[in-house]
Amino acid sequence: MKKLLTGNEALARGAWEAGVHFASAYPGTPSTEILENMTTYKEVYSEWAPNEKVALEAAIGASFAGGRSMASMKHVGLNVAADPLFTFVYQGVNGGCVVITADEPGQHSSQNEQDNRNYAIAAKMPMVEPSTSQEAKDFMMEAFDISEKFDIPVLMRMTTRACHSKGIVECGDRKEVPIKEYHKDVTKYITVPAMAKKMRIKLEDKLAKLLEYSETTPMNRIEDNGKKVGVVCSGMCYCFAKEVFGDTVNYLKLGFTNPLPEKMMKKFCTGLEKVYVIEENDPILEHALQRLGFNDIICGKNTFPKYDELTSDVIRKCVTGKVLDSIDYDHKDIVNRPPALCAGCPHRGFFYELGKRKNVMVSGDIGCYTLAFSAPYNAMDSNTCMGASFSSGHGAAKIFEKAGSPMRVVSVLGDSTFFHSGMTSLAECIYNNSKTVSVILDNRITGMTGHQQNPGSGKLADGKTDAIMLDIEQICRALGAKNIRTIDPNNLKLVKETLDWALSLDEPSVIITKYPCVLKKFTEDDKAKFPEAYKTKDVVDKAKCIGCKMCLKSGCPALFLNREDKKAEVDPLQCVGCGVCEQICPKDAIGKETK
Amino acid sequence: METKSVLLVGVGGQGTILASKLLTLGLMEEGYDVKMSEIHGMSQRGGSVSSQVRFGDKVWSPVIEKGSADLIVSFEKMEALRWLEYLKPDGKVVVNNHEMMPMPVIMGDAEYAADIIDQIKKVCKDVTVVNATEEAMKLGNGKTQNIVLLGTLIKAMNLGDINWENIIKANVKPNFVDDNLKAVKVGMSLV
C-alpha cells in the first residue's frame, strides 16, 4: 500500500510496523509529529513526557522491561536527554530502543544549529540517517533490529527537510514482536563504577562489530556511474546533490553513519580525481576522509558553507559559481512579514503592559511569547533555552542588587516550559531568595509546537483521555512561593496593578496569567471556566475614531489603518473579540459588534 | 516527464498546507512521483509561509530553487511579489487579490504599496488575478479561500482530469466537504 508521508509520519509508521510498544517524547519542531502520529496507532503506548530527559528515561525503562521503545526530540532536546543517553549506551537494551534527534540546519524554528551527529560519536552509539520518507520508514525498522542484535540503543538522525518533506512510501503491516522476558541482571543495568568499567570495555567490542556491520549493510552503498568525480553524502544532502549532479558523478550514499564504513570510503575514493563532501553543518564525513588520506582530492568546507542547509541552489552555486536564471525585479516595496502573536493571543495584554516598564530586564524563554521581544512590545531582553528564564533572571537580579542598580527582573515562561524545566528554576529563585518576578503564562496547552497536551492541560497525549491536571499555583506554593497572584491577562488594568504589586516586593513573587490559547480546541474544563472566550468581534466606531493609532500599539494583526479615511479598522476574519484594543482606545471608539 | 514545481505561498494561517496536501494526494493518485516540503509550526502564524510541491517521473529534492517554479499560487498580494524570484522566467503566477497587512505596516513603519499587481505584471507575462477571498465569503465560508485557489491551480496546471472530488471527500473533515467541493469548482471557473 502506497501512502504520501512526511519523514515524521514515516518514522512513526516504521516504528509501528516494527512492533514498537512504547513511545515517549517532548514536542519540539521539527520532531513533534513523530509522537503525534504514534498516538494514532492503538497497539502502541504513546505519551508526552514533561521534558526530553524524562522521555528518554521512560523509554530506557520500557526497554529494560523488554518492550521495543523509542524517544523522539528536537536537536536541543537531546542536550536535555544527554545525561541518561551516555550511560544507557553502556547498559544496552533488552527490547530494542531508538532515540530520534531532529536537527535544524538553517534554524527554521530553533535557537541554535548544533549538529547532533556529534552525539553519536561522543556517546559511542550507532547512527542512521535516512534521505527520504521511504528510507525513514525502512531505516526505523532496521534500527530496532540493530538495537537488539548489538545490544545498544540507536540514534536516528533526521533534519528539518527530512522530517517535514513528503514522499511516497510503500507501507506494510505491523509485525507483532513479543515483549521480551525481564531478567534481573545487576552487571548489565547497575552502573556503579565496578560494573560500568566492565561495560565500557564491552562497548568497544560492540563498536568493533558495528564497524563490520557498517561495511556490509545496504544502508551504505556506492553508486558507480563510471565517472572521475564523486560525491560523499548522507541524509537529505543526497537528494539535494542528486538534483544538481544527476548521473554525472559517482555517489557514496551513507545511511549508517556511526561507525563509518572506512573500507568502503577508501574503495570509493581510490581512483577519483575529485570528491565533493556534501554535509550540512560540521565536517564529520570530511574529517573521516582526511584521516583516510584523501585530503588532496576532497572538496568539503573549503567549498560549501559550514552553516545553513545545503539545498540544490547552494550546491550549484558553490560548485559551478552559477544559479538558475530568475526574474529580475524591484524588491523595494516588499515589506518584511515576521510571525506575530495571533489576533486574540492571551499573551498580548500582558506584554503590552510589561513593555511600558522602565528599568526592567525581561528574562525570556522558549515559546510563542518569545515574539514579545519585537515591536511593538520590545518586552524581552534575552532567551537561552527551555526553563532558563527564571534561573538566568535570578542570576541577573543578584548582580543588579550587588551593583546597586535600580534594574529589576521579570522572568517569563509558558505552562509547558514550566513543567519542562521551569519548576527547578523556580526552586532556585525561591530557595535563594531572589527579588525576581517569575511569570507563568499559562495558556493551558503547548502552543508553539501546535497544541500538544502537557501535565497542566488535563488530557493525555491522544487529546481525549482525561488526565490529572497539575495545578500550577499549588506547585508554586509547594515550592515555597508566598506571593502568588493568578490573573486574566486580557484585563489590562489588572495586569498593570499586579505588576506594580510584584515590583513593590523585596522578595520572590509569582504571577500566573491564565487564559486558553486562541487556537486551542477547548476542553469541557476550558468551556466551563472561560465560557465567553473568543465568541465576539470588535468593531471601530468611525465617528469616534480620531486616527491616533494608539490601538495599533497592541500589535494585533487584526487591526489596521484604513488607507482612505486614515482611521482604525478591524479585520472581521481575524478578530475574536479579546477586547485588548477596546481598553487601549482613548476615545472609546472600539466596541463589540452587535448582530 | 520533466519534474514540475508549484509553489504555494501566503501568510501563516491562510490554509496553504491543506491546499498543498490535497494537491499532492491528487498527483500521487495520478501516478506521479511527488515530493512536498514546507516549513511549519504555530510560530509561523502571521509570517510569510510556503509549501513547495514537485512532481514528475522521479523527483529528487523536495525544495524548489530560485528560478525553477513553473507556477506560483499566492494567497496574498505582497507574498506573490516576495516569492517571484522563485519563478522560472517564463512561469505562471496566480495571485489572490487580497491584502494582509504585515506588522511593520500596522505599526506605521512601512507602507503597503497600492500597485503590487502592476509590479508583478510588469516583469511577468502570465499573471492571473483572482478574488478568492471574496468568492469564498460569497460561498459563506471565508476560510475556504485556500480551496478556491486550489481550484484555480488545478486549472492553471491542466490537472482537471484528476478526480478531485474523491480526494476532497477522503481528506477533509465531513462538515467541510460540501463547502470545499463548491470552493474548488468556483476556483476552477476563475481562470
Interface residues (C-beta under 8 A of the other chain):
Chain A: K2 L4 T29 P30 H108 S109 T160 R161 H164 S165 K166 G167 I168 C239 F240 K242 E243 T311 S312 D313 R316 V323 L324 D325 S326 I327 D328 Y329 D330 D333 I334 V335 N336 R337 P338 P339 A340 L341 C342 C368 L371 S374 A375 P376 G447 M448 T449 G450 H451 L519 K549 L552 K553 G555 C556 P557 L559 F560 L561 R563 D571 L573
Chain B: V11 G12 G13 T24 L25 M28 D33 V34 K35 M36 S37 E38 I39 H40 G41 M42 S43 Q44 R45 G46 G47 S48 V59 W60 S61 P62 V63 E65 K66 G67 S68 M78 E79 L81 R82 L84 E85 Y86 L87 K88 P89 M100 M101 P102 M103 P104 V105 I106 M107 G108 D109 A110 E111 Y112 A113 A114 I116 Q119 K122 V123 C124 G142
